[in-house]
Amino acid sequence: MPHLEDLQELPQGSRVVLYGAGVFGTAFSHFLRRNRPDIVVVCFADSFKTGRLKGLPVLSPQALADEVLESKGADLVIITAGDLPTVAATLEGVGIRRFTAVGPQLRMVASAPQNERYIRSLAEVPAGPEWTVVGSAASLERLRECMACGSVKLAVRAALTPEEMRAPGEPPLLILGSACRQLLQQKLGTLPGPVLVLDDPELSDTARLLCEQVDANLKIWKSGYREGDPLDPLSSSNYNQLGWISSLHVTHLACIKPYVGPGTTALEIGCGGGAWSRAMAACAPRELWCVDVHTAEDTGFWEYVGHGPGIRHVQVADLSCSLLPDEHFDYFFSFGCFCHLSPLAVREYMTNLVGKLKPGAHGFLMLADYEKFNAAQLAHGQSLTRLVPPALQEEARRLCARLPVFLYDVNEDQVPRPGRWYHMGTDAACDLLQGLGMEIVERDMGINVRDPLIHFRKR
């Protein structure tokens, strides 16, 4: 097989294909671009890879024969892969005759940046004894190239891949790469001595940098790094105060921002002074209807939210939703409103609201669930003890256990009182929504420790 030993052997303006889309193929394409900018690489080819590399297509041998040599007029295929006889046979098998391979001397020059550290490592191998060298096929091929070019002087008794080693062999043993050492350790159980292991020659500089960084981190995180408990909403972490985020902001991130945009017609029930309204207005919906029992003047709604395009404030005096257009809204949100309505009022309100939503509309409803509230109250005191220094935590737990905890009675009366909650419960609310033709996406999004937030969608 002819070998390319000097780039000047290539005619001016040649169009070539590089067969081998691996590390050396990429390095050789850069080498060509720097030293022979008149040569055009039309594509890569590979026996095992397809797709794109460095902006060029990577073709299979058959695609190379069918398309590139015919339509793009490539003058030559240059083999940059390691297994030259197999690649040559593959090319001949698809009818390609115009090919050459990068010779050992040119390969060393083209891949000098990659080989520099490898050659330096090999030069440090003690001279004198004959070594049994074990490594991957690519590692052994590179060793042969270095020795052929005179870059490395090494007495080699045998060069074997890990698969070819049947017994521990005779020392000394030179292993090319820690990955190869692991394979031999698993296969042979014990390794003969003396044994010398070199760095993996196939590792790029970027990979070596990563290994160095990992090694540095292992010195302080020997058992692996563990930040905190992602399942615990009150878990402490090394972020300290920056480790907590307002559940209101999380609600905005999870329930508003992904669903409200320029094409959205949104509805909010119980807008009050406009805290959530302003968050939705920031997403620039097509329309935003904000419903409340108070006037906008009483709450200062417009001063807080602003007179943005498509924003409307609707004052209501009942639960009929009669001022809202039918099948008009593709998004519904209510937070801090339905928890102050009795279950009977919630049922009437949602029944009247269904017809105002378009099919497929997403809705987010917060209401009161005394059982969830009570569980949060009981857990909260113990959670706070984790914020004190470890030496004081046991005493803090005993103190919290003695403090009174306010809990709601799920069987309490339905008598109206200023600001009171009414227990609806997550299960009852989901049953109501499903009975009205809603699909429950999430029974409780879990982003509020105290109150449920139901995500539903109109079928």
C-alpha positions as CSV (number, residue, x, y, z in Angstrom):
1,M,0.0,0.0,0.0
2,P,1.4,3.4,-0.9
3,H,2.2,5.7,2.0
4,L,2.1,9.5,2.2
5,E,5.3,10.7,3.8
6,D,5.3,14.3,2.7
7,L,2.4,16.7,2.1
8,Q,4.2,18.1,-0.9
9,E,3.4,14.8,-2.6
10,L,-0.2,15.9,-2.9
11,P,-0.9,17.9,-6.1
12,Q,-1.9,21.5,-5.8
13,G,-5.7,22.0,-5.1
14,S,-6.3,18.3,-4.4
15,R,-9.7,17.3,-3.0
16,V,-9.4,14.5,-0.5
17,V,-11.4,12.3,1.8
18,L,-10.0,11.4,5.2
19,Y,-10.9,7.8,6.1
20,G,-11.0,7.7,9.9
21,A,-13.1,10.0,12.0
22,G,-11.2,9.5,15.2
23,V,-8.6,11.5,17.2
24,F,-5.9,11.3,14.6
25,G,-8.3,12.0,11.7
26,T,-9.3,15.2,13.3
27,A,-5.7,16.2,14.1
28,F,-4.6,15.4,10.5
29,S,-7.4,17.7,9.1
30,H,-6.1,20.6,11.2
31,F,-2.5,19.7,10.1
32,L,-3.6,19.9,6.4
33,R,-5.4,23.2,6.9
34,R,-2.3,24.7,8.5
35,N,0.3,23.4,6.1
36,R,-1.6,22.9,2.8
37,P,-4.5,25.4,2.8
38,D,-5.0,24.7,-1.0
39,I,-6.1,21.1,-0.2
40,V,-9.9,20.7,0.3
41,V,-11.2,18.0,2.7
42,V,-14.6,17.2,1.2
43,C,-15.7,14.8,4.0
44,F,-14.7,12.1,6.4
45,A,-15.4,8.4,6.1
46,D,-15.5,5.7,8.8
47,S,-16.4,2.1,9.1
48,F,-18.2,2.6,12.4
49,K,-19.3,6.3,12.6
50,T,-21.7,8.5,10.6
51,G,-23.0,12.0,11.1
52,R,-20.9,15.1,11.1
53,L,-17.4,16.1,12.3
54,K,-15.9,19.6,12.1
55,G,-18.8,20.7,9.9
56,L,-18.2,17.9,7.4
57,P,-20.2,14.8,6.7
58,V,-19.0,11.4,8.0
59,L,-19.9,8.7,5.5
60,S,-20.0,5.0,5.5
61,P,-17.8,3.2,2.9
62,Q,-20.7,2.4,0.6
63,A,-22.0,6.0,0.8
64,L,-18.5,7.2,0.0
65,A,-18.4,5.0,-3.1
66,D,-21.9,5.9,-4.2
67,E,-21.8,9.6,-3.7
68,V,-18.6,11.5,-2.9
69,L,-16.2,10.1,-5.5
70,E,-18.9,10.5,-8.2
71,S,-20.6,13.8,-7.3
72,K,-17.9,15.7,-5.5
73,G,-14.9,14.6,-7.5
74,A,-12.6,13.6,-4.7
75,D,-9.1,12.9,-6.0
76,L,-7.9,10.7,-3.2
77,V,-8.8,8.9,0.0
78,I,-6.2,9.3,2.7
79,I,-6.4,6.7,5.4
80,T,-6.0,8.2,8.9
81,A,-7.4,5.1,10.8
82,G,-5.0,2.7,12.6
83,D,-6.0,-0.6,11.0
84,L,-4.6,0.0,7.5
85,P,-5.1,-3.5,6.0
86,T,-8.7,-3.7,7.1
87,V,-9.5,-0.2,5.8
88,A,-7.7,-0.9,2.5
89,A,-9.7,-4.1,2.0
90,T,-12.9,-2.2,2.9
91,L,-12.2,0.5,0.3
92,E,-11.3,-2.1,-2.4
93,G,-14.5,-4.0,-1.5
94,V,-16.7,-1.0,-2.5
95,G,-14.7,-0.3,-5.7
96,I,-12.4,2.5,-4.5
97,R,-8.8,2.3,-5.8
98,R,-7.5,5.8,-5.3
99,F,-6.2,5.7,-1.7
100,T,-3.1,6.1,0.3
101,A,-2.2,6.0,4.0
102,V,-0.5,8.5,6.2
103,G,3.1,7.2,6.7
104,P,4.7,6.7,10.1
105,Q,6.9,9.8,9.9
106,L,4.1,12.1,8.7
107,R,1.8,10.6,11.3
108,M,4.3,11.5,14.1
109,V,4.7,15.1,12.7
110,A,0.9,15.6,12.3
111,S,0.1,14.4,15.8
112,A,3.2,15.9,17.5
113,P,1.1,17.9,20.1
114,Q,-0.7,14.7,21.1
115,N,2.4,12.5,21.1
116,E,4.7,14.9,22.9
117,R,3.7,13.8,26.4
118,Y,3.5,10.2,25.3
119,I,7.0,10.2,23.9
120,R,8.3,11.9,27.1
121,S,6.7,9.2,29.2
122,L,8.1,6.4,27.2
123,A,11.6,8.0,27.3
124,E,11.5,7.7,31.1
125,V,11.1,3.9,31.0
126,P,14.2,2.4,32.4
127,A,16.5,1.0,29.7
128,G,18.2,-2.4,29.8
129,P,15.6,-5.1,30.2
130,E,13.3,-6.4,27.6
131,W,9.7,-5.4,28.3
132,T,6.5,-7.2,27.7
133,V,4.3,-4.3,26.5
134,V,0.6,-4.6,27.0
135,G,-1.9,-2.0,25.7
136,S,-4.9,-1.4,23.5
137,A,-4.4,-1.9,19.7
138,A,-4.2,1.9,19.3
139,S,-1.6,2.3,22.0
140,L,0.6,-0.5,20.6
141,E,0.3,1.1,17.1
142,R,1.4,4.4,18.4
143,L,4.3,2.8,20.2
144,R,5.4,1.1,16.9
145,E,5.2,4.5,15.1
146,C,7.3,6.2,17.8
147,M,9.9,3.4,17.6
148,A,9.9,3.4,13.7
149,C,10.6,7.1,13.7
150,G,13.4,6.8,16.2
151,S,11.6,8.9,18.8
152,V,11.7,6.2,21.4
153,K,14.4,3.5,22.1
154,L,12.8,0.6,24.0
155,A,13.7,-3.1,24.2
156,V,10.4,-4.9,23.5
157,R,10.2,-8.6,24.0
158,A,6.5,-8.9,23.1
159,A,3.7,-6.5,22.4
160,L,0.3,-7.8,23.4
161,T,-3.3,-6.5,23.9
162,P,-5.0,-7.5,27.2
163,E,-7.0,-10.1,25.3
164,E,-3.8,-11.8,24.1
165,M,-2.4,-12.3,27.6
166,R,-3.2,-15.8,28.8
167,A,-1.0,-15.9,31.8
168,P,0.8,-13.4,34.1
169,G,3.8,-13.5,31.7
170,E,7.4,-12.8,32.4
171,P,8.4,-9.6,34.1
172,P,9.1,-6.8,33.6
173,L,5.7,-5.8,32.3
174,L,5.1,-2.3,30.8
175,I,1.3,-1.5,30.7
176,L,0.1,1.4,28.5
177,G,-2.6,3.0,30.5
178,S,-4.4,2.6,33.8
179,A,-7.5,1.3,32.0
180,C,-5.4,-1.5,30.6
181,R,-4.1,-2.3,34.0
182,Q,-7.6,-2.6,35.4
183,L,-8.5,-5.1,32.6
184,L,-5.4,-7.2,33.3
185,Q,-6.1,-7.1,37.1
186,Q,-9.7,-8.4,36.5
187,K,-8.5,-11.0,34.0
188,L,-5.4,-12.3,35.8
189,G,-6.2,-11.6,39.4
190,T,-2.6,-10.7,40.2
191,L,0.1,-9.0,38.2
192,P,3.7,-10.0,38.1
193,G,6.4,-7.6,39.2
194,P,8.1,-5.4,38.4
195,V,5.2,-3.7,36.6
196,L,5.3,-0.2,35.2
197,V,2.0,1.6,34.2
198,L,2.2,4.7,31.9
199,D,-0.6,7.3,31.5
200,D,-3.2,6.4,29.0
201,P,-1.8,7.7,25.7
202,E,-5.3,8.0,24.2
203,L,-6.3,10.7,26.8
204,S,-6.6,14.2,25.4
205,D,-5.3,17.2,27.2
206,T,-8.8,18.1,28.2
207,A,-9.4,14.6,29.6
208,R,-6.1,14.8,31.5
209,L,-7.2,18.1,33.0
210,L,-10.5,16.6,34.1
211,C,-8.6,13.7,35.8
212,E,-6.4,16.1,37.6
213,Q,-9.4,18.1,38.8
214,V,-11.2,15.0,40.0
215,D,-8.0,13.8,41.8
216,A,-7.8,17.1,43.6
217,N,-11.4,17.0,44.7
218,L,-11.1,13.4,45.9
219,K,-8.6,14.6,48.5
220,I,-11.4,16.5,50.4
221,W,-14.5,14.4,49.3
222,K,-13.2,10.9,49.7
223,S,-16.7,9.5,50.2
224,G,-18.3,11.6,47.5
225,Y,-20.0,15.0,47.8
226,R,-23.5,15.2,49.3
227,E,-25.1,18.6,49.3
228,G,-28.2,18.0,51.3
229,D,-31.6,16.2,51.1
230,P,-33.5,17.2,47.9
231,L,-36.6,15.5,49.3
232,D,-36.7,17.7,52.4
233,P,-38.2,21.1,51.7
234,L,-36.4,22.6,54.7
235,S,-33.1,20.8,54.3
236,S,-30.0,22.9,55.1
237,S,-27.1,23.0,52.7
238,N,-23.7,24.6,52.1
239,Y,-25.6,27.4,50.4
240,N,-26.6,28.6,53.9
241,Q,-29.1,31.5,53.5
242,L,-28.8,31.3,49.7
243,G,-30.1,27.7,49.9
244,W,-33.7,28.8,50.5
245,I,-36.0,30.2,47.9
246,S,-39.5,31.7,48.5
247,S,-42.3,29.2,47.8
248,L,-44.1,32.2,46.2
249,H,-41.2,32.6,43.7
250,V,-41.2,28.8,43.1
251,T,-44.9,29.0,42.3
252,H,-44.1,31.7,39.8
253,L,-41.4,29.6,38.2
254,A,-43.4,26.4,38.1
255,C,-47.0,27.6,37.5
256,I,-46.9,30.9,35.7
257,K,-43.7,31.3,33.7
258,P,-44.0,28.0,31.7
259,Y,-47.7,28.6,30.9
260,V,-48.2,32.3,30.4
261,G,-46.8,34.0,27.3
262,P,-47.7,36.4,24.4
263,G,-50.4,34.0,23.1
264,T,-52.1,33.3,26.4
265,T,-55.5,34.5,27.5
266,A,-55.2,34.3,31.3
267,L,-57.7,34.5,34.2
268,E,-57.0,35.1,37.8
269,I,-59.6,34.7,40.5
270,G,-59.0,36.7,43.7
271,C,-56.3,39.1,42.4
272,G,-56.5,41.4,45.5
273,G,-53.7,44.0,45.3
274,G,-52.2,42.4,42.2
275,A,-49.1,40.5,43.5
276,W,-49.7,37.5,41.2
277,S,-51.3,39.7,38.5
278,R,-48.1,41.6,38.1
279,A,-46.1,38.4,37.8
280,M,-48.4,37.2,35.0
281,A,-48.3,40.7,33.4
282,A,-44.5,40.4,33.2
283,C,-45.0,37.4,30.9
284,A,-46.8,39.7,28.4
285,P,-50.0,37.6,27.9
286,R,-52.4,38.5,25.1
287,E,-55.1,39.1,27.7
288,L,-55.1,39.1,31.5
289,W,-58.5,39.2,33.3
290,C,-58.1,39.9,37.1
291,V,-61.2,39.2,39.1
292,D,-61.8,40.4,42.7
293,V,-64.6,41.5,45.1
294,H,-62.8,44.8,45.7
295,T,-62.6,47.7,43.3
296,A,-59.2,48.4,41.7
297,E,-59.2,51.8,43.4
298,D,-59.7,50.2,46.9
299,T,-56.7,47.9,46.4
300,G,-54.4,50.2,44.4
301,F,-54.4,47.5,41.7
302,W,-53.5,49.7,38.7
303,E,-50.8,51.6,40.7
304,Y,-49.1,48.3,41.5
305,V,-49.7,46.3,38.3
306,G,-49.6,49.0,35.7
307,H,-51.9,49.7,32.8
308,G,-50.4,47.1,30.5
309,P,-52.1,46.1,27.2
310,G,-54.8,43.5,27.5
311,I,-55.0,43.8,31.3
312,R,-58.5,44.0,32.7
313,H,-59.8,44.3,36.3
314,V,-63.3,42.9,36.9
315,Q,-65.1,43.5,40.2
316,V,-67.7,40.8,41.0
317,A,-70.3,40.5,43.7
318,D,-71.2,36.8,43.4
319,L,-69.9,33.4,42.3
320,S,-71.7,33.2,39.0
321,C,-68.8,34.2,36.7
322,S,-71.4,35.9,34.5
323,L,-69.1,38.8,33.6
324,L,-66.6,36.4,32.0
325,P,-66.9,35.3,28.3
326,D,-67.6,31.6,27.6
327,E,-64.7,29.3,26.5
328,H,-62.3,32.3,26.4
329,F,-59.4,31.4,28.7
330,D,-56.6,28.9,28.2
331,Y,-55.0,29.6,31.6
332,F,-56.5,29.9,35.1
333,F,-54.7,30.7,38.4
334,S,-55.9,31.4,41.9
335,F,-53.7,31.6,45.0
336,G,-54.9,32.7,48.5
337,C,-58.6,33.1,47.5
338,F,-60.4,29.7,47.5
339,C,-58.9,28.9,50.9
340,H,-61.3,31.6,52.3
341,L,-64.4,30.0,50.7
342,S,-66.4,27.2,52.2
343,P,-66.5,23.9,50.3
344,L,-70.1,24.7,49.2
345,A,-68.9,28.1,47.7
346,V,-65.8,26.4,46.0
347,R,-68.1,23.9,44.4
348,E,-70.4,26.6,43.0
349,Y,-67.6,28.8,41.9
350,M,-65.7,26.0,40.0
351,T,-69.0,24.7,38.5
352,N,-69.7,28.2,37.0
353,L,-66.0,28.6,36.0
354,V,-65.7,25.5,33.9
355,G,-67.6,26.9,30.9
356,K,-65.3,29.9,30.8
357,L,-62.2,27.8,30.1
358,K,-61.2,26.5,26.6
359,P,-60.6,22.8,26.2
360,G,-56.9,22.1,27.1
361,A,-56.7,25.1,29.4
362,H,-54.3,24.6,32.3
363,G,-55.4,25.6,35.8
364,F,-53.7,26.1,39.1
365,L,-55.8,26.2,42.3
366,M,-54.6,26.7,45.9
367,L,-57.0,26.0,48.7
368,A,-57.0,24.9,52.4
369,D,-56.2,21.4,53.6
370,Y,-56.1,21.2,57.4
371,E,-54.4,17.9,57.4
372,K,-51.4,19.2,55.3
373,F,-51.3,22.3,57.4
374,N,-51.2,20.3,60.7
375,A,-48.5,18.0,59.4
376,A,-46.4,21.1,58.4
377,Q,-46.9,22.7,61.8
378,L,-45.7,19.5,63.6
379,A,-42.7,19.1,61.4
380,H,-41.7,22.8,61.3
381,G,-40.5,23.1,64.9
382,Q,-38.2,20.2,64.6
383,S,-36.9,21.4,61.2
384,L,-35.9,24.7,62.8
385,T,-33.6,23.0,65.2
386,R,-31.3,22.1,62.3
387,L,-30.5,25.8,62.0
388,V,-28.7,26.0,65.3
389,P,-25.2,24.7,65.9
390,P,-25.0,20.9,66.2
391,A,-23.9,21.1,69.9
392,L,-27.2,22.9,70.7
393,Q,-29.6,20.9,68.5
394,E,-30.6,18.3,71.2
395,E,-31.6,21.1,73.6
396,A,-33.4,22.9,70.8
397,R,-35.4,19.8,70.1
398,R,-36.5,19.5,73.7
399,L,-37.5,23.1,73.8
400,C,-39.5,22.8,70.6
401,A,-41.3,19.8,72.0
402,R,-42.5,21.8,75.0
403,L,-43.8,24.7,72.9
404,P,-47.5,24.8,72.0
405,V,-48.4,24.1,68.4
406,F,-51.5,25.5,66.8
407,L,-53.5,22.8,64.8
408,Y,-56.8,23.1,62.9
409,D,-59.8,20.9,63.6
410,V,-61.0,19.4,60.3
411,N,-64.5,19.0,61.8
412,E,-64.9,22.7,62.8
413,D,-68.0,24.7,62.0
414,Q,-68.8,26.6,58.8
415,V,-69.5,30.0,60.5
416,P,-68.0,32.9,58.7
417,R,-65.3,34.9,60.5
418,P,-63.0,37.6,59.3
419,G,-60.1,36.0,57.4
420,R,-61.0,32.5,58.3
421,W,-60.0,29.4,56.3
422,Y,-62.3,26.6,55.3
423,H,-61.1,23.1,55.1
424,M,-61.7,21.7,51.6
425,G,-59.0,19.1,51.5
426,T,-56.9,18.0,48.5
427,D,-58.9,14.8,47.9
428,A,-62.3,16.5,47.9
429,A,-61.0,19.3,45.6
430,C,-59.6,16.8,43.1
431,D,-62.8,14.8,43.1
432,L,-64.8,18.0,42.4
433,L,-62.5,19.0,39.5
434,Q,-62.6,15.5,38.0
435,G,-66.4,15.5,38.3
436,L,-66.5,18.8,36.3
437,G,-64.5,17.2,33.5
438,M,-61.0,18.2,34.5
439,E,-57.9,16.1,34.2
440,I,-55.8,16.2,37.4
441,V,-52.2,16.7,36.2
442,E,-50.8,16.9,39.8
443,R,-52.9,16.5,42.9
444,D,-50.4,18.7,44.8
445,M,-47.4,20.3,43.1
446,G,-45.6,20.1,46.5
447,I,-44.0,23.6,46.1
448,N,-45.7,24.9,49.2
449,V,-45.1,23.1,52.5
450,R,-48.3,24.3,54.1
451,D,-50.9,24.4,51.4
452,P,-51.8,22.2,48.4
453,L,-51.6,23.6,44.9
454,I,-53.5,21.6,42.3
455,H,-52.6,21.5,38.7
456,F,-55.5,20.5,36.4
457,R,-56.3,20.7,32.7
458,K,-59.7,20.9,31.0
459,R,-60.4,17.9,28.8
